C-alpha cells in the first residue's frame, strides 16, 4: 500500500474558475452554466467571493417563485453563506469538512479571502497520491447519504 504524503489543496484544486457577478441576471448565470457545462458558479464581487448560485437556486428560488430570469439578479437567489477552504490547508482536512457538510465541492480562497480555485471530491479521489487515503471512499459514501430536507 502506498504511503500517504500530505497534500495542500492548492496542489489539486482547479484554477481559473469562471464566476458570475451578483448583479448579473439569472438568465446570464444560467447561460454561463450551460456554456460551461456546470450546475453552479461562484458569485464574486471582483475577486471577493460573496456566494454561490446553482441551477437549482435559479429554478426553485427564482422561476418557481414567479420571478423573471431576465429581471431578477443573481444576488436575489444566491446562497451567501457558503463553505470554503484555504489553498494552504491539507487536502485530508478539507475532505473531512466536505464529509461533514455533505458537499462535493468547495470554493478555495487565499488568506486574503480572494477566490483562487475550486476543489471537488473528484480532485481528491483522482489524485495519485491520495490512493492511500482510505477516507476518500468513506467521503463519497457519506456525502452521497441523503440528508434531512432543508427548510
Backbone bond lengths (Angstrom), bond angles and torsions (degrees), N, CA, C in turn:
res aa  C-N    CA-C-N  psi(-1)  N-CA   C-N-CA  omega(-1)  CA-C   N-CA-C  phi
1 X - - - 1.451 - - 1.532 108.40 -
2 X 1.350 117.89 130.77 1.452 119.99 -178.62 1.525 111.46 -64.69
3 X 1.313 114.71 150.15 1.463 121.03 177.50 1.521 108.87 -79.68
4 X 1.327 117.31 133.22 1.461 122.07 179.82 1.524 110.08 -76.71
5 X 1.319 116.09 126.86 1.455 122.25 175.92 1.527 107.17 -109.19
6 X 1.337 118.58 122.28 1.464 119.94 -178.62 1.534 111.45 -55.48
7 X 1.321 114.53 139.92 1.466 121.22 179.51 1.512 108.70 -123.07
8 X 1.313 115.69 143.55 1.454 119.58 171.87 1.526 108.11 -85.90
9 X 1.305 115.84 152.35 1.461 121.37 178.97 1.529 110.04 -56.28
10 X 1.323 118.07 -36.28 1.462 121.62 -178.52 1.530 112.89 -59.78
11 X 1.323 117.13 -22.17 1.465 120.96 -179.35 1.525 112.77 -78.76
12 X 1.320 117.52 -20.34 1.468 119.45 -174.17 1.527 114.06 -123.39
13 X 1.321 117.44 -8.12 1.474 120.46 -176.48 1.523 111.45 -72.20
14 X 1.309 115.60 162.07 1.457 122.73 173.01 1.521 107.58 -90.84
15 X 1.318 115.70 127.11 1.470 120.87 179.28 1.522 109.80 -98.62
16 X 1.318 116.22 172.52 1.460 120.33 176.43 1.510 112.98 63.46
17 X 1.308 117.24 42.31 1.454 123.28 -175.97 1.526 110.33 -74.81
18 X 1.323 115.37 135.06 1.463 120.72 175.11 1.528 108.66 -73.89
19 X 1.317 115.85 140.78 1.452 121.17 -179.78 1.524 109.80 -128.46
20 X 1.319 115.54 173.11 1.457 121.80 175.28 1.527 106.82 -131.22
21 X 1.318 116.71 146.98 1.456 121.87 179.24 1.528 110.22 -82.83
22 X 1.322 117.53 151.13 1.464 119.93 -179.98 1.527 113.17 -64.34
23 X 1.344 117.59 -23.00 1.465 119.76 -179.96 1.529 112.93 -95.19
24 X 1.326 117.32 9.94 1.475 121.02 172.95 1.526 107.97 -75.47
25 X 1.324 116.62 156.10 1.464 120.14 176.97 1.528 109.62 -79.39
26 X 1.329 115.59 160.73 1.464 119.87 175.34 1.521 110.33 -60.56
27 X 1.327 116.92 -36.18 1.461 120.49 178.12 1.527 110.94 -62.33
28 X 1.327 117.41 -42.58 1.467 120.57 178.02 1.529 110.78 -62.87
29 X 1.326 116.65 -41.96 1.464 120.35 178.84 1.522 110.57 -64.03
30 X 1.338 117.00 -44.63 1.465 121.12 179.67 1.525 110.85 -63.50
31 X 1.318 117.14 -40.35 1.471 120.75 178.30 1.517 110.94 -63.66
32 X 1.333 116.84 -40.87 1.469 120.57 178.32 1.527 110.38 -64.17
33 X 1.335 117.31 -42.62 1.467 120.69 178.46 1.525 110.63 -61.46
34 X 1.324 115.99 -42.88 1.469 120.09 -179.89 1.522 110.71 -63.00
35 X 1.316 116.98 -45.01 1.468 121.27 -179.12 1.523 111.96 -64.57
36 X 1.328 116.49 -35.15 1.465 121.48 -177.72 1.529 112.74 -88.75
37 X 1.342 116.62 -13.02 1.458 119.94 -177.66 1.513 112.91 69.43
38 X 1.343 116.68 36.98 1.466 121.61 -179.39 1.524 109.60 -125.00
39 X 1.316 116.64 164.81 1.447 121.59 179.91 1.511 113.66 -110.63
40 X 1.326 116.65 2.32 1.460 119.60 177.88 1.521 109.73 -154.76
41 X 1.314 114.45 156.22 1.464 121.29 177.47 1.523 109.53 -138.90
42 X 1.322 116.97 140.59 1.460 118.52 170.35 1.531 108.81 -68.95
43 X 1.313 116.18 145.10 1.456 121.61 176.75 1.524 107.03 -105.25
44 X 1.336 115.48 120.19 1.459 120.33 -176.95 1.513 111.67 -126.61
45 X 1.314 114.26 139.64 1.451 122.47 171.44 1.525 104.18 -103.64
46 X 1.327 116.54 96.73 1.465 120.18 -168.28 1.513 108.12 71.65
47 X 1.322 117.80 -128.34 1.471 122.14 176.02 1.519 111.80 -91.71
48 X 1.321 117.25 -8.70 1.464 122.85 -175.03 1.532 111.04 -81.15
49 X 1.327 116.02 120.89 1.460 122.48 177.66 1.526 108.94 -71.59
50 X 1.335 116.86 123.78 1.464 120.47 179.60 1.524 112.49 -118.59
51 X 1.332 117.00 -6.98 1.455 119.42 179.60 1.506 112.28 169.92
52 X 1.329 114.06 -164.82 1.455 122.38 179.74 1.521 107.45 -146.93
53 X 1.321 116.08 145.18 1.469 120.70 175.79 1.520 107.97 -128.28
54 X 1.320 115.62 134.74 1.461 120.90 178.80 1.519 109.41 -115.70
55 X 1.321 115.22 164.01 1.463 119.08 174.83 1.527 110.10 -60.04
56 X 1.322 116.47 -34.65 1.465 120.57 177.79 1.528 111.33 -66.39
57 X 1.347 117.67 -40.31 1.467 120.63 176.22 1.527 110.51 -57.37
58 X 1.324 115.88 -44.07 1.466 120.59 -179.20 1.526 110.69 -61.27
59 X 1.327 115.70 -44.21 1.464 119.86 -177.92 1.524 111.80 -72.40
60 X 1.327 117.59 -51.18 1.464 120.99 -172.92 1.535 112.83 -76.96
61 X 1.328 117.01 -47.65 1.468 119.87 -176.76 1.529 112.44 -84.01
62 X 1.325 116.29 -19.79 1.454 120.42 -177.49 1.513 112.87 -106.39
63 X 1.316 115.84 -80.23 1.467 121.92 -173.36 1.530 112.26 -59.14
64 X 1.325 118.19 -48.29 1.468 120.92 -178.58 1.525 112.14 -64.26
65 X 1.330 116.30 -25.69 1.471 120.65 178.25 1.524 111.58 -86.24
66 X 1.341 117.00 2.79 1.457 120.88 177.29 1.514 114.69 84.28
67 X 1.332 117.44 13.35 1.459 120.53 -179.85 1.533 110.58 -84.44
68 X 1.294 115.80 146.45 1.462 121.09 178.47 1.524 110.41 -76.69
69 X 1.338 118.38 124.65 1.462 120.26 178.43 1.531 112.23 -66.34
70 X 1.320 116.92 -20.70 1.465 120.98 179.79 1.529 110.46 -81.32
71 X 1.327 116.81 -37.40 1.460 120.86 -174.84 1.527 113.78 -96.56
72 X 1.322 117.97 -21.41 1.463 121.48 -177.14 1.520 110.01 -83.78
73 X 1.322 115.57 136.42 1.459 121.34 -178.35 1.526 111.76 -90.45
74 X 1.310 115.02 153.52 1.466 122.11 177.39 1.521 110.11 -52.88
75 X 1.327 118.11 -43.07 1.472 121.16 -177.28 1.533 112.36 -58.30
76 X 1.340 116.89 -24.03 1.462 120.68 -178.60 1.531 113.14 -78.93
77 X 1.311 118.22 -17.00 1.469 121.50 -176.95 1.524 114.13 -125.55
78 X 1.321 117.48 -6.11 1.473 120.79 -176.15 1.528 111.15 -74.92
79 X 1.313 114.48 164.02 1.455 122.15 171.80 1.519 105.89 -95.95
80 X 1.322 116.67 121.08 1.465 118.79 -176.66 1.526 112.89 -95.56
81 X 1.313 117.72 -21.99 1.461 120.98 179.96 1.523 108.23 -97.22
82 X 1.340 116.22 85.90 1.462 118.94 -176.28 1.523 111.35 -114.98
83 X 1.303 114.97 152.19 1.460 121.31 177.87 1.517 109.11 -82.60
84 X 1.315 115.78 153.74 1.458 121.07 179.30 1.520 109.54 -151.45
85 X 1.318 114.58 171.08 1.459 121.97 175.82 1.519 107.73 -126.26
86 X 1.306 116.16 157.23 1.464 120.50 172.75 1.524 108.63 -95.43
87 X 1.318 116.06 146.06 1.468 121.16 -174.64 1.526 113.15 -62.95
88 X 1.332 117.70 -22.67 1.465 119.52 -178.88 1.534 113.20 -96.31
89 X 1.324 117.13 7.22 1.466 120.26 175.99 1.524 109.78 -77.00
90 X 1.322 115.97 154.86 1.464 119.85 176.32 1.522 109.52 -76.74
91 X 1.327 115.08 141.19 1.459 121.67 -175.83 1.523 112.02 -59.27
92 X 1.329 118.22 -36.72 1.461 119.03 -178.68 1.527 111.84 -67.51
93 X 1.338 118.42 -32.65 1.464 121.53 175.98 1.532 110.11 -66.35
94 X 1.322 115.41 -42.24 1.460 120.85 -179.90 1.529 109.99 -67.27
95 X 1.317 117.21 -38.60 1.462 121.08 176.77 1.532 110.51 -60.12
96 X 1.322 117.48 -41.65 1.465 120.99 177.21 1.527 110.65 -62.28
97 X 1.339 117.41 -40.06 1.470 120.96 177.97 1.526 110.22 -64.26
98 X 1.327 116.83 -41.14 1.466 120.93 179.01 1.531 110.29 -61.72
99 X 1.338 116.84 -40.50 1.463 120.74 177.61 1.518 110.48 -62.76
100 X 1.313 116.52 -47.54 1.463 121.17 -178.39 1.522 111.40 -61.04
101 X 1.322 116.46 -43.22 1.464 121.83 -177.59 1.528 112.72 -83.82
102 X 1.324 116.69 -10.68 1.470 123.25 -176.11 1.532 111.16 55.34
103 X 1.337 114.99 52.71 1.463 120.70 176.64 1.515 109.56 -124.09
104 X 1.315 116.12 151.65 1.461 121.81 -178.38 1.520 113.21 -97.12
105 X 1.341 116.37 -10.93 1.462 119.41 178.97 1.511 110.28 -151.75
106 X 1.328 114.55 153.05 1.463 121.49 177.01 1.521 108.97 -135.16
107 X 1.321 115.81 143.94 1.458 120.72 170.12 1.529 107.21 -67.71
108 X 1.328 116.26 146.78 1.458 121.18 178.41 1.526 108.17 -116.52
109 X 1.341 115.17 126.84 1.454 122.01 -177.94 1.520 110.69 -116.21
110 X 1.344 115.80 154.18 1.458 118.72 168.95 1.525 107.15 -85.22
111 X 1.310 117.83 178.58 1.467 120.11 -175.49 1.531 112.50 -71.59
112 X 1.332 118.30 -9.53 1.472 122.01 172.19 1.527 110.37 -88.83
113 X 1.338 115.83 3.33 1.465 125.08 -179.58 1.529 113.16 65.40
114 X 1.332 115.84 32.07 1.466 120.73 171.30 1.521 108.25 -95.12
115 X 1.332 116.40 142.41 1.461 121.28 179.65 1.526 109.64 -68.33
116 X 1.337 115.97 127.82 1.463 120.37 178.57 1.525 112.45 -123.23
117 X 1.345 117.02 -8.56 1.459 118.89 179.79 1.515 112.31 173.39
118 X 1.325 113.39 -172.40 1.472 122.96 176.30 1.524 106.36 -133.91
119 X 1.315 116.76 138.66 1.461 119.98 172.78 1.521 107.07 -117.16
120 X 1.307 114.99 129.35 1.463 121.68 179.99 1.519 109.22 -113.22
121 X 1.310 115.44 156.75 1.459 121.12 177.36 1.527 110.07 -53.49
122 X 1.333 116.14 -39.32 1.463 120.29 178.63 1.518 113.35 -62.49
123 X 1.340 117.24 -31.00 1.472 120.44 177.43 1.518 110.68 -62.89
124 X 1.324 116.21 -39.44 1.464 120.77 178.94 1.523 109.85 -73.43
125 X 1.332 115.98 -44.86 1.465 120.63 -175.82 1.523 112.97 -64.95
126 X 1.334 117.74 -30.94 1.466 120.27 -177.26 1.520 113.45 -95.05
127 X 1.315 117.51 -2.32 1.462 120.99 177.88 1.529 108.27 -72.50
128 X 1.343 118.22 120.98 1.468 120.23 -177.53 1.525 113.98 -54.74
129 X 1.331 117.05 -36.41 1.465 119.52 -179.46 1.519 112.41 -72.32
130 X 1.336 117.86 -11.86 1.465 120.76 -179.84 1.525 111.61 -86.58
131 X 1.330 117.49 -1.50 1.464 120.68 -177.31 1.519 112.09 -55.31
132 X 1.317 116.96 -33.06 1.465 120.07 -179.40 1.521 112.39 -86.52
133 X 1.303 116.94 -2.63 1.453 120.89 -178.59 1.530 108.64 -85.40
134 X 1.320 116.35 92.06 1.459 121.92 -175.40 1.520 112.34 -60.66
135 X 1.319 116.74 -22.17 1.461 118.39 -176.51 1.524 112.91 -74.20
136 X 1.332 119.50 -8.78 1.464 120.43 176.90 1.522 109.99 -62.49
137 X 1.325 116.98 -48.73 1.461 120.41 178.71 1.520 111.66 -63.33
138 X 1.312 116.41 -40.38 1.464 120.22 178.11 1.523 110.65 -64.57
139 X 1.337 116.41 -37.50 1.470 120.02 179.44 1.519 110.77 -63.53
140 X 1.325 116.42 -43.91 1.468 119.98 179.18 1.523 109.54 -58.68
141 X 1.316 116.70 -45.57 1.462 120.55 -179.32 1.526 111.78 -63.91
142 X 1.332 117.08 -45.05 1.468 120.10 -177.90 1.521 112.11 -69.50
143 X 1.310 117.52 -40.02 1.466 121.06 -179.92 1.521 110.06 -66.69
144 X 1.318 116.37 -33.46 1.461 120.72 -178.24 1.519 113.48 -79.93
145 X 1.332 117.72 -12.08 1.466 121.41 177.74 1.520 109.17 -62.76
146 X 1.327 117.83 134.67 1.457 118.89 176.23 1.527 110.51 -62.53
147 X 1.315 116.36 136.15 1.451 120.07 176.54 1.513 109.37 -101.48
148 X 1.300 115.40 171.48 1.453 119.02 177.42 1.517 109.60 -66.41
149 X 1.315 117.58 143.39 1.471 119.52 179.75 1.518 111.65 -59.92
150 X 1.334 115.40 141.51 1.456 120.85 176.79 1.519 110.00 -77.67
151 X 1.304 115.09 147.24 1.468 119.68 179.38 1.498 110.34 -103.10
